[in-house]
Structures are given as C-alpha cells and as structure tokens.
Amino acid sequence: MHLGDSEAQINLTLKVVQAILESRGMTWRSVVRGIAYFEKMTDVQLFVDCCRHQGITDLPVIEAHATVCRSDLLFELEVDAVDNTTITKGCRNFFTHSTPTTKDREPRAVPRKEPISIKLAS
C-alpha cells in the first residue's frame, strides 16, 4: 500500500485506473472529469510528474485539498470517462438518420457504451 509514500500511491492509483479504463475499451483520453484529492497540497507536483512519466497529458482534473477516505492514504483519484468514439458515432448517426425528411432511411438506435465513474484510492 506504500504507507507514507505519496509518489508510490499516485503511481499505483494511475496504473489501476488505466487498467480499469482499458478493460472497458477506453483510454485516459476518455476521461471527461476528474478530482484528485491530496492530503498535502505539496504533492500536486508529484501527481503532475507521475502523469507525465506515464504519458498522461491533458487530463481534465482539478486538485482538492481534503482528508482522503482512509487515514493511511495520501492521495485519491476520482474520474468519469466516456467512450468518445461511440458518442461521436452516435451524434453523427443521430443527425444523418433521424431527420423527418429522410425517406429512404429509417431512424435507428445506435448502441452506446455507458459512461463509467471511477473513485479509487490506492
């Protein structure tokens, strides 16, 4: 669990969240909102450095100084992610297939993956 080691806790959390995203066919680019909770705000730069080291860029995350869910944790990450490919395809199909003036095409349902929400503390 890496007691007292903020950098190790952050790295582990990022790896676990990435594994969850990948298990659902998503990547970090699928993340649309996030909150990173820090016991010590001095660890924010560690988070930025760990993200860069793991190739994570442009992550829509805000930082919060808060008591983390367990006393032995120094970091917690909460993210919402959506499969962007499916949403884009759904929007395109909605606009091209469901207009009332389209006579030769019937409106059809577009399969969508449900968004996921992950709240994880290492």
Stockholm file with secondary structure:
# STOCKHOLM 1.0

chainA/1-122         MHLGDSEAQINLTLKVVQAILESRGMTWRSVVRGIAYFEKMTDVQLFVDCCRHQGITDLPVIEAHATVCRSDLLFELEVDAVDNTTITKGCRNFFTHSTPTTKDREPRAVPRKEPISIKLAS
#=GR chainA/1-122 SS CCTTCHHHHHHHHHHHHHHHHHHTTCCGGGEEEEEEEESSGGGHHHHHHHHHHTTCCSCCEEEEECCCSSTTCSEEEEEEECCHHHHHHHHHHHHHHCCTTCCSSCCCCCCCCCCEEEEECC
#=GC SS_cons         CCTTCHHHHHHHHHHHHHHHHHHTTCCGGGEEEEEEEESSGGGHHHHHHHHHHTTCCSCCEEEEECCCSSTTCSEEEEEEECCHHHHHHHHHHHHHHCCTTCCSSCCCCCCCCCCEEEEECC
//
